[in-house]
Amino acid sequence: MKKIYYPNKSDWMEILKRPVLDVETLRGTVNEVLNRVKAEGDKAVIEYEERFDKVKLDVLAVTETEIMEAEKNVSNELKEAVLLAHKNIHSFHASQRFESDKVETVPGVTCWQKAVAIEKVGLYIPGGTAPLFSTVLMLAVPAKIAGCKEIVLCTPPNKEGKVNPAILYAAQVAGVNKIFKIGGVQAIGAMAYGTESVPKVYKIFGPGNQYVMAAKQQVSLHEVAIDMPAGPSEVEVLADETANPAFVAADLLSQAEHGADSQVVLITTSEKLIDDVEEEVMNQLEALPRRDIAEKSLANSKLILVKDMDEAIGMTNEYAPEHLIIETKDYMELAEKVVNAGSVFLGALTPESAGDYASGTNHTLPTNGYAKAYSGVNLDSFIRKITFQEITHEGMCTIGPAIEVMAINEQLDAHKNAVTVRLKTMN
């Protein structure tokens, strides 16, 4: 981990750079797979499953029998945890339901909005080094609350052609309609274009490796909407001298174990904390099963000492972290000053892991600085808002002349005429 003491503001952008992902080098492979899936459907998907996931499939869809078998293979302890998480995620996202009021902008002109669910959504769930069954809940629960009619899930199978039992159980609990044994670029292509087995969807959600990310970006240009630009996971801990070094180290490592290209950052006003955290990280690292992955991630990570909390907040807002943990004595006061972050965790007893699993907030969040412009996944992600308006005789008489003047000045005479012909009938 790199230590940086009292950096100049002019150096912040360089210091806060993420590990570079060059998706251009992947374009050839991604485009080849997408084009074949678009042209050949299931045949191409099955061939790519054999090539990339090392499994020969006759059928892509997960059967009811497989779902029932999976439920038997999930421990009661895990089932209870999944049900608790489902309840909390449902409660939080249900509170986000949109309610519109009709607004009379002037007498006789009434405008309003209606929230309508996206009818068909696709969820991509990674199943490689870490089968993310928690992401099933994070995506399928708000989709279900929103009222999406068709929820399609794709996830890679193992070499025996089986999907992780916990993923199938979470999908059943959350109400997923259709599940397919497809991973990687071919899964994104199948949902974007549709195949004989996989329905074409209108929006694709979910994390994935750099190939999946490049594929989502590619299909979003012409075929389908996506949740957000996504990249490697990241966390920033903002701490002062009151922070517990063991807690801070554990939070940094919880993100470092995601992948070798993840980034973790500590910004603090305490030099002693930096030294203590560095020691704790090394101690805790020894016990991690995913130690090799975490070590590679730590090579991209920074321990930054700043002169005061104003500077710490300024640097935080410049970084715009996916996850931000504030462990300071005045964390509520500092939280009010955060304007760029995906999700914020307040106080010593609020680890980022809580948001990843069971507190209720969503863990599908903008990375790579996109928190400056994007929200994390929420109920609105699965909804479109349609505007309506109604104009009466009184309303047309009030705003019609202004519309005519504006249309003439934009040299759009047909626009003007659409109002003029109506006004003539009112005289």
C-alpha positions in Angstrom: 0.0 0.0 0.0 1.4 3.4 -1.0 1.6 6.1 1.7 1.1 9.7 0.6 1.6 12.5 3.1 0.0 16.0 2.7 -0.4 16.0 -1.1 -0.9 19.3 -2.9 -4.3 19.8 -4.4 -2.8 20.0 -7.9 -1.7 16.4 -7.4 -5.1 15.0 -6.3 -6.3 13.8 -9.7 -3.1 11.8 -10.3 -3.0 10.3 -6.8 -6.7 9.3 -7.1 -6.4 7.6 -10.5 -8.0 4.1 -10.7 -6.2 1.1 -12.1 -6.6 1.4 -15.9 -8.9 -0.9 -17.7 -8.2 -0.9 -21.4 -11.4 -2.3 -22.9 -10.2 -1.5 -26.4 -8.0 -4.5 -26.3 -11.1 -6.6 -25.7 -13.2 -5.2 -28.5 -12.2 -7.8 -31.0 -13.3 -10.8 -28.9 -16.4 -9.0 -27.6 -17.6 -8.0 -31.0 -17.0 -11.5 -32.4 -19.1 -13.1 -29.7 -21.8 -10.5 -29.9 -22.1 -10.7 -33.7 -22.3 -14.5 -33.7 -24.9 -14.5 -30.9 -27.0 -12.0 -32.8 -26.7 -14.0 -36.0 -26.9 -17.6 -34.7 -28.7 -17.4 -31.4 -28.6 -20.5 -29.2 -26.1 -22.3 -31.4 -23.5 -19.6 -30.8 -24.3 -19.3 -27.1 -23.8 -23.1 -26.6 -20.5 -23.1 -28.5 -19.2 -20.2 -26.4 -20.3 -21.8 -23.2 -18.2 -24.8 -24.2 -15.3 -22.6 -25.1 -15.3 -20.1 -22.2 -17.1 -21.9 -19.3 -15.8 -25.4 -20.3 -19.2 -27.0 -20.2 -21.3 -28.7 -22.9 -24.9 -27.8 -22.7 -27.9 -29.3 -24.5 -30.4 -26.9 -22.9 -29.7 -23.3 -21.7 -32.7 -22.8 -19.4 -32.6 -23.9 -15.7 -35.4 -26.4 -15.1 -37.9 -26.4 -12.2 -36.3 -29.7 -11.1 -32.9 -28.0 -10.8 -34.4 -25.2 -8.8 -36.0 -27.7 -6.4 -32.7 -29.6 -6.1 -30.8 -26.4 -5.4 -33.1 -25.5 -2.6 -32.3 -28.8 -0.8 -28.6 -28.0 -1.1 -28.8 -24.6 0.6 -28.4 -24.7 4.4 -31.2 -23.5 6.6 -28.8 -21.0 8.1 -28.1 -19.5 4.6 -31.9 -19.6 3.8 -32.7 -17.6 6.9 -30.0 -15.1 6.0 -31.3 -14.7 2.4 -34.9 -14.2 3.7 -33.7 -11.6 6.2 -31.8 -9.7 3.5 -34.8 -10.0 1.1 -37.1 -8.5 3.7 -34.8 -5.5 4.3 -34.1 -4.9 0.7 -37.8 -5.1 -0.1 -38.7 -2.7 2.7 -36.1 -0.1 1.6 -36.9 -0.2 -2.1 -40.7 -0.3 -1.6 -40.3 3.0 0.3 -39.1 4.6 -3.0 -42.4 4.1 -4.9 -43.2 7.2 -7.0 -46.4 9.1 -6.4 -47.3 11.9 -8.8 -49.6 14.9 -8.3 -51.4 16.6 -11.1 -50.1 20.2 -11.4 -52.1 23.0 -12.9 -49.3 25.2 -14.3 -51.9 27.9 -15.3 -55.7 27.7 -15.2 -56.7 25.1 -17.9 -53.3 23.5 -18.3 -52.8 20.3 -16.3 -49.6 18.2 -16.3 -48.6 15.0 -14.5 -46.4 11.9 -14.6 -47.1 8.2 -14.4 -44.6 5.6 -13.3 -44.5 2.6 -15.6 -42.3 -0.5 -15.1 -39.8 -1.6 -17.8 -41.6 -4.6 -19.1 -38.5 -6.9 -19.7 -35.3 -6.7 -17.8 -32.2 -8.8 -17.8 -30.0 -9.5 -14.8 -26.4 -10.7 -15.1 -25.1 -12.5 -12.0 -21.4 -13.4 -12.0 -20.6 -17.0 -10.8 -16.9 -17.3 -11.2 -14.5 -16.7 -8.3 -17.4 -15.5 -6.1 -21.0 -16.5 -7.0 -22.9 -13.3 -6.1 -26.3 -14.6 -5.0 -26.7 -11.3 -3.0 -26.8 -9.5 -6.4 -29.8 -11.5 -7.4 -31.7 -9.9 -4.5 -30.3 -6.5 -5.2 -31.6 -6.5 -8.8 -34.6 -8.8 -8.7 -36.3 -7.4 -5.6 -36.7 -3.8 -7.0 -37.6 -5.2 -10.4 -40.4 -7.2 -8.8 -41.6 -4.2 -6.7 -41.6 -2.0 -9.9 -43.8 -4.5 -11.6 -41.5 -5.7 -14.4 -43.4 -8.4 -16.2 -40.4 -10.5 -17.3 -37.3 -10.8 -15.2 -34.6 -12.8 -17.0 -31.4 -14.0 -15.2 -28.2 -15.2 -16.8 -25.4 -16.7 -14.8 -22.5 -19.0 -15.8 -22.8 -22.7 -14.8 -19.9 -24.8 -13.4 -18.2 -27.5 -15.5 -21.0 -30.0 -14.6 -23.6 -27.7 -16.1 -25.0 -26.7 -12.7 -25.8 -23.2 -11.4 -24.7 -22.3 -7.8 -27.6 -23.4 -5.5 -27.6 -20.2 -3.6 -28.1 -18.2 -6.8 -31.1 -20.3 -7.7 -32.6 -20.1 -4.2 -32.2 -16.3 -4.1 -33.8 -16.1 -7.6 -36.7 -18.2 -6.4 -37.2 -16.0 -3.3 -37.0 -12.8 -5.4 -39.4 -13.9 -8.1 -37.2 -14.3 -11.2 -39.2 -15.6 -14.1 -36.5 -17.3 -16.3 -33.0 -18.4 -15.5 -30.4 -19.4 -18.0 -27.0 -21.1 -17.7 -25.0 -18.5 -19.7 -22.0 -16.5 -18.7 -19.8 -13.7 -20.0 -20.2 -11.8 -23.3 -22.6 -14.4 -24.7 -25.0 -13.8 -21.8 -25.1 -10.1 -22.5 -25.6 -10.7 -26.2 -28.4 -13.3 -25.6 -30.3 -10.8 -23.5 -29.6 -7.8 -25.8 -30.6 -9.5 -29.1 -32.8 -12.4 -27.9 -32.3 -16.1 -29.0 -34.5 -19.1 -29.5 -34.4 -19.6 -25.8 -33.6 -16.3 -24.2 -36.1 -13.4 -24.5 -34.8 -10.0 -25.7 -34.9 -7.5 -22.8 -35.1 -3.8 -22.7 -32.5 -3.1 -20.0 -29.6 -5.1 -18.7 -28.4 -4.9 -15.1 -25.5 -6.4 -13.1 -21.8 -6.5 -12.6 -19.2 -8.6 -14.3 -15.6 -8.8 -15.5 -14.0 -6.5 -18.0 -15.4 -8.5 -20.9 -18.9 -8.2 -19.5 -18.4 -4.5 -18.9 -17.2 -4.0 -22.5 -20.1 -6.1 -23.9 -22.7 -4.0 -21.9 -21.2 -0.8 -23.2 -21.3 -2.2 -26.8 -24.9 -3.3 -26.8 -26.0 -0.1 -25.1 -25.0 1.9 -28.2 -27.8 0.4 -30.3 -29.8 -2.4 -28.8 -30.7 -2.0 -25.1 -30.3 0.2 -22.1 -27.9 -0.7 -19.3 -27.9 0.2 -15.6 -24.7 2.2 -15.5 -21.0 2.2 -16.6 -19.3 -0.2 -14.3 -15.7 -1.1 -13.4 -13.7 -2.7 -10.6 -15.1 -2.4 -7.1 -13.6 0.3 -4.7 -13.9 1.7 -1.2 -12.7 4.8 0.6 -12.5 5.0 4.3 -12.5 8.5 5.8 -11.2 8.4 9.3 -9.7 10.4 12.2 -7.7 9.5 15.3 -10.7 8.0 17.0 -11.1 5.2 14.4 -10.4 1.6 15.3 -7.5 0.4 13.1 -8.7 -3.2 13.1 -12.1 -2.0 11.7 -10.5 0.2 9.1 -8.2 -2.6 7.9 -11.1 -5.1 7.8 -13.1 -2.7 5.6 -10.2 -2.1 3.2 -9.6 -5.8 2.9 -13.3 -6.6 2.3 -13.1 -4.7 -0.9 -9.6 -5.7 -1.8 -10.6 -9.4 -2.0 -13.2 -8.6 -4.7 -10.6 -8.6 -7.4 -7.0 -7.8 -8.3 -8.1 -4.6 -10.0 -10.2 -3.4 -7.1 -8.9 -0.2 -5.3 -9.0 0.7 -1.6 -8.2 4.1 -0.2 -7.8 5.5 3.3 -7.9 9.3 3.8 -7.2 10.4 7.3 -5.9 13.3 9.5 -4.0 10.9 11.7 -0.4 9.7 10.8 -0.6 7.1 13.7 -3.8 5.6 12.2 -2.0 5.1 8.9 0.8 3.1 10.6 -1.6 1.1 12.7 -3.9 0.3 9.8 -1.0 -0.8 7.7 0.1 -3.2 10.4 -3.5 -4.5 10.9 -3.9 -5.1 7.1 -0.8 -7.3 7.1 -2.0 -9.2 10.1 -5.5 -9.8 8.8 -4.3 -10.6 5.3 -2.6 -13.7 6.5 -5.9 -15.3 7.4 -7.8 -14.6 4.2 -8.5 -17.5 1.8 -8.5 -14.9 -1.1 -5.1 -13.5 0.1 -3.5 -13.6 -3.3 -6.3 -11.5 -4.9 -6.3 -9.1 -2.0 -2.5 -8.6 -2.2 -2.7 -7.7 -5.9 -5.4 -5.2 -5.1 -3.5 -3.6 -2.3 -0.7 -2.7 -4.8 -3.2 -0.2 -6.3 -4.2 1.2 -2.9 -3.4 4.4 -1.1 -3.0 5.5 2.5 -3.3 9.3 2.4 -2.6 11.8 5.2 -4.2 15.2 4.9 -4.0 18.3 7.2 -7.7 18.6 8.2 -11.2 17.3 7.6 -12.1 20.0 5.1 -9.3 18.8 2.9 -10.3 15.2 3.5 -13.9 15.9 2.3 -12.6 17.9 -0.7 -10.5 14.9 -1.7 -13.3 12.5 -1.1 -15.7 14.5 -3.3 -13.0 14.6 -6.0 -12.5 10.8 -5.8 -16.3 10.1 -5.8 -16.0 6.5 -4.3 -18.4 3.7 -5.0 -18.4 3.0 -1.3 -17.5 5.5 1.4 -17.1 4.6 5.1 -16.8 7.6 7.5 -15.4 6.5 10.8 -14.8 9.8 12.7 -16.1 11.3 15.9 -18.3 13.7 14.0 -19.4 11.4 11.1 -22.9 12.8 10.8 -21.6 16.4 10.4 -19.2 15.2 7.7 -21.9 13.1 6.0 -23.8 16.4 5.2 -20.7 17.5 3.2 -20.6 14.4 0.9 -21.8 15.2 -2.6 -20.1 12.5 -4.7 -20.4 8.9 -3.5 -22.3 5.8 -4.5 -23.2 4.6 -0.9 -22.1 6.0 2.4 -21.6 4.0 5.7 -21.6 6.0 8.9 -19.9 5.2 12.2 -17.7 2.5 13.6 -20.4 -0.2 13.5 -21.5 0.3 9.9 -19.2 -1.8 7.6 -19.6 -1.7 3.9 -20.4 -5.5 4.1 -23.8 -4.5 5.6 -24.8 -2.7 2.4 -23.4 -5.6 0.3 -25.8 -8.0 1.9 -28.6 -7.3 4.4 -29.1 -3.7 5.6 -31.5 -3.0 2.7 -29.7 -0.5 0.5 -28.5 -1.6 -3.0 -25.0 -2.7 -3.7 -25.1 -2.1 -7.4 -23.3 1.2 -7.5 -21.3 3.6 -9.9 -17.6 3.0 -9.9 -14.6 4.7 -11.5 -15.8 8.2 -10.5 -19.2 7.9 -12.1 -20.8 8.6 -8.7 -20.4 12.3 -9.8 -23.2 11.7 -12.4 -24.9 8.4 -11.7 -27.0 7.0 -8.8 -26.8 3.4 -7.7 -29.5 1.0 -8.7 -32.8 1.8 -7.0 -36.5 1.4 -7.7 -36.4 4.2 -10.4 -33.8 2.1 -12.3 -36.7 -0.3 -13.3 -39.2 2.4 -14.0 -40.0 4.9 -16.8 -41.9 8.1 -16.1 -44.4 9.1 -18.8 -45.7 12.7 -18.8 -49.3 13.6 -19.5 -51.0 16.9 -20.2 -54.5 18.2 -20.8 -55.3 21.7 -22.1 -58.8 23.2 -21.9 -60.3 26.1 -23.8 -59.1 28.5 -21.1 -55.7 27.0 -21.0 -55.2 27.2 -24.8 -56.3 30.9 -24.8 -53.7 31.6 -22.0 -50.6 29.9 -23.4 -51.5 29.6 -27.1 -50.2 33.0 -28.2 -46.9 32.4 -26.4 -46.5 29.1 -28.2 -47.1 30.8 -31.5 -44.5 33.5 -30.9 -41.9 30.9 -29.8 -42.5 28.7 -32.8 -42.2 31.6 -35.3 -38.9 32.6 -33.7 -37.6 29.1 -34.1 -38.8 29.1 -37.7 -41.1 26.2 -37.2 -44.3 27.4 -38.8 -46.1 24.0 -38.6 -45.7 24.1 -34.9 -47.3 27.5 -34.8 -50.1 26.4 -37.1 -51.0 23.5 -34.7 -52.0 26.2 -32.2 -53.3 28.7 -34.6 -56.0 26.4 -36.1 -57.2 25.7 -32.6 -57.3 29.3 -31.5 -59.4 30.2 -34.6 -62.1 27.8 -33.6 -62.3 29.4 -30.2 -63.2 32.9 -31.4 
